[in-house]
Amino acid sequence: MKLPISACLLLTLLSACQTNSPHLLPQAATTQLGSFSQSRAIPQLNTQVFKSAIAVQVLADRLIFEGQHSFQQGQVLMGRSSQNVDFLRRVRSSRFDGKQTQVETQAANLFDAYQELDVSTSQSKAPERISIQQQRIQFGQFEMLVDLGIQADFSKTRIRLKDKQLLIEMAPRFEIDTRIQNSYRFDSLASTLAPELKPVGKFAFTAANFPLWVGPIPLIFKVKPGAALEMAQSAQGNLKLATQVEGSFQPSLKLEARLGETPRIQSDLQEDFTAKVSPLQANFTGETRARVHLPQISLDSKIAGLIGPYLETGTYIDTQWSRRPQSNQIQESIRSQLGLSIYGGLSAGQLFGKELASQLRIKIVDRDLKEIYRQDHLIPAEALNVLSTR
């Protein structure tokens, strides 16, 4: 479920390559990055590389350049348009119509463009920040009030091509600061709690595009933040609790293959989190379990216009809360776990020289990391309908 965005998407770029993109866009916001370290790049003899943005329209089977250009049949062209659309194409034909150069093209890949390549980014930290403030989200009887900050660092990116073997490495680092107030209302008291969580809803915030250069190779990362709620409940009444998560995580993917082969994938992970749960109000009987996924971060990449590796990442808070009458008392139990879920891989495309038959997908991690709240106690029955703040 995609909701209207009342939150702000703040993209602050401190480097010298800042563009004048609006801070909030109806489509994907874009911030240009430009710092790179180039160690070795030897193009094929028939390759022309545009090392800065150029006035060109990028269509499915055609490039339309402003002004007159001279291209030869079979030549490989690689670059980025002034609208931040990247391309890597082989020329089929070219003609000048007096105003524009019309180039009929077909798909090409990095093997077509380079004899040898070993380039990486050197930017120590990308200073873009996605900020969502006081966003109220409602799914029927369940409501969230969200503050979310995400800062991404794309400095660990490498592309190497040698002896017809291509290596792609990416290890984006995400710093997050999440604060949520959850309000729940229940009206279905059953004999037992459902054994499995069921999806309640999900929503997405405005996506942000981050174009950068890895040596002469144009690359675009697209970050799509979102959230989701899963629940199982057998309860009557309502409750409210606050959660907070701060920290960072850095998943890495390494894909390697020879021309035309299916790539092998390796992964790794570094993470460091602190989190807490604060029960604010309880006025219910029964048992409930809620898993709040926030933030969910979908990261897609395009390398010279070709579909690159992706990551689907995010933290979650899983809270179980029960209140059962026992004579003249209420037995209350609360458990909260912080978890992390990360999957990655490569969608169908021609990055390694042939169309993948199906998507490649691996699990990097999907588990609870640590318990962040635990409480078991007895409360007087007359306090059942009384606000409790802990």
C-alpha beads as a LAMMPS data file, in Angstrom:
LAMMPS data file: protein, C-alpha beads

390 atoms
389 bonds

1 atom types
1 bond types

-500.0 500.0 xlo xhi
-500.0 500.0 ylo yhi
-500.0 500.0 zlo zhi

Masses

1 110.0

Atoms # bond

1 1 1 0.000 0.000 0.000
2 1 1 1.578 3.252 -1.075
3 1 1 0.448 6.315 0.863
4 1 1 0.586 10.042 0.060
5 1 1 3.773 11.506 1.404
6 1 1 3.469 14.288 3.945
7 1 1 6.970 13.678 5.213
8 1 1 9.977 15.570 3.943
9 1 1 12.706 13.935 1.897
10 1 1 15.827 15.919 2.623
11 1 1 18.782 15.341 0.338
12 1 1 21.781 17.380 1.392
13 1 1 24.914 17.088 -0.702
14 1 1 28.062 18.650 0.689
15 1 1 30.437 17.823 -2.137
16 1 1 31.414 20.158 -4.939
17 1 1 29.274 18.225 -7.421
18 1 1 25.915 19.317 -5.987
19 1 1 22.987 19.696 -8.368
20 1 1 19.939 21.889 -7.828
21 1 1 17.466 19.006 -7.443
22 1 1 14.362 19.809 -5.386
23 1 1 14.273 18.389 -1.856
24 1 1 10.881 16.751 -2.404
25 1 1 9.815 15.351 -5.746
26 1 1 6.728 13.476 -6.911
27 1 1 9.055 11.042 -8.651
28 1 1 12.474 9.859 -7.503
29 1 1 14.670 12.630 -6.123
30 1 1 18.186 12.796 -7.525
31 1 1 21.525 13.844 -6.066
32 1 1 24.696 13.709 -8.174
33 1 1 27.901 12.269 -6.735
34 1 1 31.198 12.577 -8.486
35 1 1 34.185 11.453 -6.453
36 1 1 36.053 8.404 -7.752
37 1 1 39.443 6.745 -7.889
38 1 1 40.528 5.295 -11.198
39 1 1 43.362 2.781 -11.192
40 1 1 43.118 1.217 -14.661
41 1 1 40.722 1.525 -17.621
42 1 1 41.719 0.338 -21.124
43 1 1 38.825 0.662 -23.607
44 1 1 38.420 -1.396 -26.759
45 1 1 39.653 0.384 -29.901
46 1 1 36.100 1.042 -31.111
47 1 1 34.778 2.411 -27.777
48 1 1 33.890 6.066 -27.209
49 1 1 33.356 7.063 -23.584
50 1 1 31.622 10.307 -22.599
51 1 1 33.143 11.117 -19.192
52 1 1 30.618 13.805 -18.298
53 1 1 26.888 14.246 -18.875
54 1 1 25.943 15.001 -22.488
55 1 1 22.805 16.307 -24.230
56 1 1 21.280 13.093 -25.573
57 1 1 17.886 11.406 -25.494
58 1 1 18.208 7.754 -24.442
59 1 1 15.524 5.543 -26.036
60 1 1 15.136 1.758 -26.100
61 1 1 16.874 1.284 -29.483
62 1 1 18.094 4.775 -30.297
63 1 1 20.279 7.634 -29.055
64 1 1 19.447 11.148 -30.229
65 1 1 22.352 13.576 -29.778
66 1 1 21.959 17.328 -30.009
67 1 1 24.146 18.708 -32.784
68 1 1 26.340 16.854 -35.240
69 1 1 28.396 13.821 -34.191
70 1 1 30.296 11.269 -36.196
71 1 1 29.836 7.594 -35.225
72 1 1 30.765 4.420 -37.086
73 1 1 28.774 1.217 -37.411
74 1 1 29.911 -1.249 -34.734
75 1 1 31.250 1.477 -32.463
76 1 1 30.427 1.169 -28.723
77 1 1 29.152 4.298 -26.945
78 1 1 28.975 4.739 -23.171
79 1 1 27.921 7.733 -21.099
80 1 1 25.227 9.616 -19.220
81 1 1 22.602 12.040 -20.456
82 1 1 22.025 15.419 -18.863
83 1 1 18.814 13.872 -17.443
84 1 1 20.899 11.221 -15.592
85 1 1 19.980 8.352 -17.911
86 1 1 22.982 6.111 -18.570
87 1 1 23.679 4.140 -21.752
88 1 1 26.002 1.487 -23.151
89 1 1 25.172 0.763 -26.804
90 1 1 26.615 -0.532 -30.051
91 1 1 26.005 1.630 -33.117
92 1 1 23.977 0.091 -35.953
93 1 1 23.681 3.267 -38.030
94 1 1 24.044 7.028 -37.645
95 1 1 22.722 10.052 -39.538
96 1 1 22.567 13.818 -39.004
97 1 1 19.197 15.466 -39.805
98 1 1 20.493 19.055 -39.713
99 1 1 19.754 19.498 -36.024
100 1 1 20.291 16.193 -34.272
101 1 1 22.329 13.035 -34.752
102 1 1 20.036 10.005 -34.888
103 1 1 21.841 6.804 -33.831
104 1 1 20.187 3.404 -34.198
105 1 1 21.662 1.109 -31.529
106 1 1 21.638 -2.351 -30.035
107 1 1 22.569 -3.545 -26.546
108 1 1 26.220 -3.760 -25.515
109 1 1 28.008 -4.718 -22.305
110 1 1 31.222 -3.957 -20.436
111 1 1 33.047 -6.786 -22.222
112 1 1 32.286 -5.019 -25.522
113 1 1 33.517 -1.671 -24.183
114 1 1 36.737 -2.532 -22.302
115 1 1 39.808 -4.687 -22.680
116 1 1 40.724 -4.200 -19.034
117 1 1 39.130 -2.345 -16.162
118 1 1 39.789 -1.936 -12.439
119 1 1 38.084 1.093 -10.910
120 1 1 36.502 1.960 -7.589
121 1 1 34.978 4.850 -5.683
122 1 1 37.120 6.715 -3.160
123 1 1 34.539 8.972 -1.517
124 1 1 34.867 8.307 2.228
125 1 1 31.229 9.056 3.007
126 1 1 28.276 10.170 0.904
127 1 1 26.522 12.875 2.920
128 1 1 22.995 12.440 1.541
129 1 1 20.302 11.974 4.166
130 1 1 16.727 10.833 3.784
131 1 1 14.583 12.316 6.555
132 1 1 10.918 11.540 7.214
133 1 1 9.336 13.417 10.112
134 1 1 6.050 12.932 11.980
135 1 1 4.565 10.693 9.306
136 1 1 1.241 9.251 10.466
137 1 1 0.347 5.905 8.910
138 1 1 -2.922 4.085 9.562
139 1 1 -4.044 0.557 8.701
140 1 1 -7.581 0.241 9.954
141 1 1 -7.314 -0.186 13.743
142 1 1 -3.531 0.169 13.791
143 1 1 -1.624 3.453 13.641
144 1 1 2.051 4.439 13.473
145 1 1 3.680 7.825 14.012
146 1 1 7.105 7.670 12.346
147 1 1 10.355 9.639 12.454
148 1 1 13.005 8.130 10.218
149 1 1 16.517 9.112 9.155
150 1 1 18.688 7.185 6.672
151 1 1 22.184 8.137 5.577
152 1 1 23.782 6.048 2.845
153 1 1 27.474 5.614 2.016
154 1 1 28.332 4.136 -1.403
155 1 1 32.117 4.476 -1.187
156 1 1 32.789 0.715 -1.258
157 1 1 32.092 0.021 -4.938
158 1 1 34.473 -1.688 -7.367
159 1 1 34.313 -2.881 -10.992
160 1 1 37.067 -5.086 -12.431
161 1 1 37.296 -6.711 -15.836
162 1 1 40.299 -8.767 -16.918
163 1 1 40.766 -11.775 -19.207
164 1 1 37.044 -11.756 -20.031
165 1 1 36.139 -12.087 -16.361
166 1 1 33.994 -9.436 -14.677
167 1 1 33.891 -8.685 -10.945
168 1 1 31.321 -6.369 -9.334
169 1 1 31.682 -5.505 -5.645
170 1 1 29.374 -3.238 -3.653
171 1 1 29.119 -2.711 0.102
172 1 1 26.785 0.203 0.868
173 1 1 26.639 1.340 4.474
174 1 1 23.415 2.619 6.019
175 1 1 23.148 4.662 9.193
176 1 1 19.598 4.715 10.555
177 1 1 17.703 6.553 13.286
178 1 1 14.123 5.330 13.740
179 1 1 11.455 6.405 16.239
180 1 1 7.942 4.994 16.179
181 1 1 4.821 5.279 18.310
182 1 1 2.482 2.356 17.691
183 1 1 -1.192 2.406 18.691
184 1 1 -3.258 -0.796 18.431
185 1 1 -6.953 -1.502 18.998
186 1 1 -8.165 -5.099 19.256
187 1 1 -11.661 -6.613 19.106
188 1 1 -11.140 -10.332 18.434
189 1 1 -10.529 -12.376 21.580
190 1 1 -10.027 -15.995 20.534
191 1 1 -9.008 -18.992 22.617
192 1 1 -5.440 -19.068 21.251
193 1 1 -3.043 -16.772 19.420
194 1 1 -2.616 -17.489 15.712
195 1 1 0.654 -19.397 15.173
196 1 1 1.844 -17.231 12.277
197 1 1 2.116 -13.508 11.665
198 1 1 -0.089 -12.126 8.900
199 1 1 0.688 -9.035 6.775
200 1 1 -1.379 -6.016 7.782
201 1 1 0.008 -3.536 5.292
202 1 1 3.063 -1.880 3.826
203 1 1 3.873 1.564 2.506
204 1 1 6.651 3.276 0.573
205 1 1 8.176 6.718 0.809
206 1 1 9.652 8.770 -2.033
207 1 1 12.611 7.048 -3.697
208 1 1 15.981 8.804 -4.048
209 1 1 18.396 8.392 -6.985
210 1 1 22.153 8.770 -6.443
211 1 1 24.161 8.929 -9.710
212 1 1 27.929 8.578 -9.383
213 1 1 30.953 7.662 -11.470
214 1 1 33.114 4.621 -10.796
215 1 1 36.131 5.626 -12.807
216 1 1 34.663 6.291 -16.281
217 1 1 31.649 4.037 -15.605
218 1 1 28.339 5.793 -14.832
219 1 1 26.439 4.094 -12.019
220 1 1 23.114 4.921 -10.364
221 1 1 21.918 3.708 -6.971
222 1 1 18.197 3.968 -6.242
223 1 1 17.146 3.899 -2.583
224 1 1 13.483 3.160 -1.834
225 1 1 12.625 3.395 1.877
226 1 1 9.469 1.833 3.239
227 1 1 7.841 0.031 6.152
228 1 1 5.539 -2.894 6.844
229 1 1 3.474 -4.346 9.680
230 1 1 2.696 -7.996 10.459
231 1 1 0.450 -9.099 13.320
232 1 1 -1.171 -11.995 15.121
233 1 1 -3.641 -11.180 17.890
234 1 1 -6.275 -12.640 20.173
235 1 1 -7.199 -9.669 22.334
236 1 1 -9.740 -7.035 23.254
237 1 1 -8.829 -3.457 24.144
238 1 1 -5.964 -1.230 23.108
239 1 1 -2.300 -0.574 23.748
240 1 1 0.393 1.908 22.831
241 1 1 4.163 1.563 22.824
242 1 1 7.194 3.461 21.548
243 1 1 10.243 1.960 19.829
244 1 1 13.608 3.398 18.854
245 1 1 16.423 1.934 16.751
246 1 1 19.795 3.557 16.058
247 1 1 22.882 2.147 14.416
248 1 1 24.401 1.042 11.128
249 1 1 24.710 -1.986 8.899
250 1 1 26.872 -2.714 5.871
251 1 1 25.975 -5.688 3.682
252 1 1 28.332 -6.580 0.860
253 1 1 27.851 -8.420 -2.417
254 1 1 30.523 -9.776 -4.730
255 1 1 29.474 -11.097 -8.153
256 1 1 32.021 -12.648 -10.527
257 1 1 31.794 -14.551 -13.817
258 1 1 33.369 -14.955 -17.212
259 1 1 31.659 -13.631 -20.334
260 1 1 28.307 -15.374 -20.823
261 1 1 28.393 -17.309 -17.541
262 1 1 26.010 -17.074 -14.589
263 1 1 27.800 -15.112 -11.845
264 1 1 28.844 -16.577 -8.513
265 1 1 27.703 -14.533 -5.511
266 1 1 29.450 -14.025 -2.167
267 1 1 28.184 -11.897 0.700
268 1 1 29.205 -10.511 4.073
269 1 1 27.720 -8.273 6.763
270 1 1 28.785 -5.820 9.446
271 1 1 26.185 -4.381 11.838
272 1 1 25.987 -2.400 15.077
273 1 1 22.632 -1.424 16.648
274 1 1 21.082 -0.123 19.834
275 1 1 17.325 -0.311 20.366
276 1 1 14.681 0.041 23.045
277 1 1 10.958 -0.440 23.564
278 1 1 8.901 1.687 25.961
279 1 1 5.362 0.483 26.848
280 1 1 3.186 3.590 27.155
281 1 1 -0.371 2.400 27.689
282 1 1 -2.114 -0.949 28.170
283 1 1 -5.852 -1.469 28.399
284 1 1 -6.506 -4.930 26.989
285 1 1 -6.836 -8.617 27.809
286 1 1 -5.505 -11.423 25.665
287 1 1 -2.347 -11.866 23.660
288 1 1 -0.831 -10.046 20.690
289 1 1 2.301 -10.143 18.564
290 1 1 3.400 -7.349 16.206
291 1 1 6.429 -7.186 13.925
292 1 1 7.176 -3.668 12.661
293 1 1 9.591 -3.524 9.719
294 1 1 11.128 -0.041 9.688
295 1 1 13.068 0.951 7.790
296 1 1 12.786 -1.383 4.864
297 1 1 15.373 -0.284 2.294
298 1 1 15.299 -1.473 -1.293
299 1 1 18.538 -0.665 -3.124
300 1 1 18.704 -1.097 -6.905
301 1 1 21.685 -0.325 -9.124
302 1 1 22.305 0.302 -12.803
303 1 1 25.808 0.095 -14.248
304 1 1 26.066 2.084 -17.482
305 1 1 22.329 1.542 -17.894
306 1 1 22.566 -2.228 -17.333
307 1 1 20.674 -3.819 -14.434
308 1 1 23.130 -4.306 -11.580
309 1 1 23.050 -5.993 -8.156
310 1 1 20.255 -5.252 -5.696
311 1 1 19.760 -5.426 -1.928
312 1 1 16.561 -5.708 0.111
313 1 1 17.387 -4.776 3.687
314 1 1 15.801 -3.643 6.914
315 1 1 15.493 -3.881 10.665
316 1 1 12.407 -5.042 12.531
317 1 1 11.032 -4.997 16.076
318 1 1 9.078 -8.113 17.085
319 1 1 6.994 -7.613 20.253
320 1 1 4.821 -10.194 22.054
321 1 1 2.541 -8.931 24.818
322 1 1 0.046 -10.952 26.859
323 1 1 -2.335 -10.077 29.732
324 1 1 -4.247 -12.989 31.265
325 1 1 -6.583 -12.883 34.314
326 1 1 -5.583 -15.113 37.235
327 1 1 -8.045 -14.934 40.153
328 1 1 -7.894 -11.295 41.269
329 1 1 -4.690 -10.533 39.392
330 1 1 -3.484 -10.039 35.823
331 1 1 -0.441 -11.965 34.598
332 1 1 1.426 -9.665 32.185
333 1 1 4.339 -10.703 29.959
334 1 1 6.222 -8.601 27.385
335 1 1 9.053 -9.663 25.052
336 1 1 10.695 -7.576 22.308
337 1 1 13.382 -8.657 19.840
338 1 1 15.421 -6.591 17.393
339 1 1 15.968 -8.365 14.075
340 1 1 17.620 -7.783 10.717
341 1 1 16.648 -9.094 7.285
342 1 1 18.883 -8.719 4.204
343 1 1 18.591 -10.412 0.816
344 1 1 20.531 -9.607 -2.327
345 1 1 21.312 -10.713 -5.829
346 1 1 20.942 -9.843 -9.488
347 1 1 17.767 -9.433 -11.531
348 1 1 17.463 -10.659 -15.103
349 1 1 19.699 -8.617 -17.394
350 1 1 22.837 -8.657 -19.544
351 1 1 25.465 -7.355 -17.134
352 1 1 27.599 -10.480 -17.628
353 1 1 27.085 -10.731 -21.367
354 1 1 23.914 -12.785 -21.595
355 1 1 20.317 -12.538 -20.424
356 1 1 19.884 -14.315 -17.100
357 1 1 17.183 -16.963 -17.273
358 1 1 15.918 -15.996 -13.809
359 1 1 16.722 -13.710 -10.916
360 1 1 19.640 -14.637 -8.661
361 1 1 18.775 -14.213 -4.980
362 1 1 20.606 -15.109 -1.765
363 1 1 19.887 -14.646 1.929
364 1 1 22.573 -12.661 3.736
365 1 1 20.780 -12.623 7.093
366 1 1 17.193 -12.993 8.352
367 1 1 17.060 -13.461 12.113
368 1 1 16.609 -11.893 15.527
369 1 1 19.749 -10.089 16.707
370 1 1 19.019 -9.526 20.390
371 1 1 16.339 -9.156 23.018
372 1 1 15.724 -5.513 23.859
373 1 1 12.859 -5.708 26.372
374 1 1 11.527 -8.306 28.840
375 1 1 9.018 -8.002 31.651
376 1 1 6.904 -10.501 33.639
377 1 1 4.778 -9.403 36.558
378 1 1 1.401 -9.578 38.302
379 1 1 -0.856 -6.531 38.518
380 1 1 -4.118 -6.091 40.483
381 1 1 -7.250 -6.926 38.463
382 1 1 -8.749 -3.529 39.210
383 1 1 -5.853 -1.960 37.348
384 1 1 -6.853 -3.661 34.091
385 1 1 -8.561 -0.562 32.746
386 1 1 -6.077 1.917 34.167
387 1 1 -3.379 3.691 32.118
388 1 1 0.016 2.224 32.912
389 1 1 3.223 4.059 32.064
390 1 1 6.558 2.350 32.558

Bonds

1 1 1 2
2 1 2 3
3 1 3 4
4 1 4 5
5 1 5 6
6 1 6 7
7 1 7 8
8 1 8 9
9 1 9 10
10 1 10 11
11 1 11 12
12 1 12 13
13 1 13 14
14 1 14 15
15 1 15 16
16 1 16 17
17 1 17 18
18 1 18 19
19 1 19 20
20 1 20 21
21 1 21 22
22 1 22 23
23 1 23 24
24 1 24 25
25 1 25 26
26 1 26 27
27 1 27 28
28 1 28 29
29 1 29 30
30 1 30 31
31 1 31 32
32 1 32 33
33 1 33 34
34 1 34 35
35 1 35 36
36 1 36 37
37 1 37 38
38 1 38 39
39 1 39 40
40 1 40 41
41 1 41 42
42 1 42 43
43 1 43 44
44 1 44 45
45 1 45 46
46 1 46 47
47 1 47 48
48 1 48 49
49 1 49 50
50 1 50 51
51 1 51 52
52 1 52 53
53 1 53 54
54 1 54 55
55 1 55 56
56 1 56 57
57 1 57 58
58 1 58 59
59 1 59 60
60 1 60 61
61 1 61 62
62 1 62 63
63 1 63 64
64 1 64 65
65 1 65 66
66 1 66 67
67 1 67 68
68 1 68 69
69 1 69 70
70 1 70 71
71 1 71 72
72 1 72 73
73 1 73 74
74 1 74 75
75 1 75 76
76 1 76 77
77 1 77 78
78 1 78 79
79 1 79 80
80 1 80 81
81 1 81 82
82 1 82 83
83 1 83 84
84 1 84 85
85 1 85 86
86 1 86 87
87 1 87 88
88 1 88 89
89 1 89 90
90 1 90 91
91 1 91 92
92 1 92 93
93 1 93 94
94 1 94 95
95 1 95 96
96 1 96 97
97 1 97 98
98 1 98 99
99 1 99 100
100 1 100 101
101 1 101 102
102 1 102 103
103 1 103 104
104 1 104 105
105 1 105 106
106 1 106 107
107 1 107 108
108 1 108 109
109 1 109 110
110 1 110 111
111 1 111 112
112 1 112 113
113 1 113 114
114 1 114 115
115 1 115 116
116 1 116 117
117 1 117 118
118 1 118 119
119 1 119 120
120 1 120 121
121 1 121 122
122 1 122 123
123 1 123 124
124 1 124 125
125 1 125 126
126 1 126 127
127 1 127 128
128 1 128 129
129 1 129 130
130 1 130 131
131 1 131 132
132 1 132 133
133 1 133 134
134 1 134 135
135 1 135 136
136 1 136 137
137 1 137 138
138 1 138 139
139 1 139 140
140 1 140 141
141 1 141 142
142 1 142 143
143 1 143 144
144 1 144 145
145 1 145 146
146 1 146 147
147 1 147 148
148 1 148 149
149 1 149 150
150 1 150 151
151 1 151 152
152 1 152 153
153 1 153 154
154 1 154 155
155 1 155 156
156 1 156 157
157 1 157 158
158 1 158 159
159 1 159 160
160 1 160 161
161 1 161 162
162 1 162 163
163 1 163 164
164 1 164 165
165 1 165 166
166 1 166 167
167 1 167 168
168 1 168 169
169 1 169 170
170 1 170 171
171 1 171 172
172 1 172 173
173 1 173 174
174 1 174 175
175 1 175 176
176 1 176 177
177 1 177 178
178 1 178 179
179 1 179 180
180 1 180 181
181 1 181 182
182 1 182 183
183 1 183 184
184 1 184 185
185 1 185 186
186 1 186 187
187 1 187 188
188 1 188 189
189 1 189 190
190 1 190 191
191 1 191 192
192 1 192 193
193 1 193 194
194 1 194 195
195 1 195 196
196 1 196 197
197 1 197 198
198 1 198 199
199 1 199 200
200 1 200 201
201 1 201 202
202 1 202 203
203 1 203 204
204 1 204 205
205 1 205 206
206 1 206 207
207 1 207 208
208 1 208 209
209 1 209 210
210 1 210 211
211 1 211 212
212 1 212 213
213 1 213 214
214 1 214 215
215 1 215 216
216 1 216 217
217 1 217 218
218 1 218 219
219 1 219 220
220 1 220 221
221 1 221 222
222 1 222 223
223 1 223 224
224 1 224 225
225 1 225 226
226 1 226 227
227 1 227 228
228 1 228 229
229 1 229 230
230 1 230 231
231 1 231 232
232 1 232 233
233 1 233 234
234 1 234 235
235 1 235 236
236 1 236 237
237 1 237 238
238 1 238 239
239 1 239 240
240 1 240 241
241 1 241 242
242 1 242 243
243 1 243 244
244 1 244 245
245 1 245 246
246 1 246 247
247 1 247 248
248 1 248 249
249 1 249 250
250 1 250 251
251 1 251 252
252 1 252 253
253 1 253 254
254 1 254 255
255 1 255 256
256 1 256 257
257 1 257 258
258 1 258 259
259 1 259 260
260 1 260 261
261 1 261 262
262 1 262 263
263 1 263 264
264 1 264 265
265 1 265 266
266 1 266 267
267 1 267 268
268 1 268 269
269 1 269 270
270 1 270 271
271 1 271 272
272 1 272 273
273 1 273 274
274 1 274 275
275 1 275 276
276 1 276 277
277 1 277 278
278 1 278 279
279 1 279 280
280 1 280 281
281 1 281 282
282 1 282 283
283 1 283 284
284 1 284 285
285 1 285 286
286 1 286 287
287 1 287 288
288 1 288 289
289 1 289 290
290 1 290 291
291 1 291 292
292 1 292 293
293 1 293 294
294 1 294 295
295 1 295 296
296 1 296 297
297 1 297 298
298 1 298 299
299 1 299 300
300 1 300 301
301 1 301 302
302 1 302 303
303 1 303 304
304 1 304 305
305 1 305 306
306 1 306 307
307 1 307 308
308 1 308 309
309 1 309 310
310 1 310 311
311 1 311 312
312 1 312 313
313 1 313 314
314 1 314 315
315 1 315 316
316 1 316 317
317 1 317 318
318 1 318 319
319 1 319 320
320 1 320 321
321 1 321 322
322 1 322 323
323 1 323 324
324 1 324 325
325 1 325 326
326 1 326 327
327 1 327 328
328 1 328 329
329 1 329 330
330 1 330 331
331 1 331 332
332 1 332 333
333 1 333 334
334 1 334 335
335 1 335 336
336 1 336 337
337 1 337 338
338 1 338 339
339 1 339 340
340 1 340 341
341 1 341 342
342 1 342 343
343 1 343 344
344 1 344 345
345 1 345 346
346 1 346 347
347 1 347 348
348 1 348 349
349 1 349 350
350 1 350 351
351 1 351 352
352 1 352 353
353 1 353 354
354 1 354 355
355 1 355 356
356 1 356 357
357 1 357 358
358 1 358 359
359 1 359 360
360 1 360 361
361 1 361 362
362 1 362 363
363 1 363 364
364 1 364 365
365 1 365 366
366 1 366 367
367 1 367 368
368 1 368 369
369 1 369 370
370 1 370 371
371 1 371 372
372 1 372 373
373 1 373 374
374 1 374 375
375 1 375 376
376 1 376 377
377 1 377 378
378 1 378 379
379 1 379 380
380 1 380 381
381 1 381 382
382 1 382 383
383 1 383 384
384 1 384 385
385 1 385 386
386 1 386 387
387 1 387 388
388 1 388 389
389 1 389 390
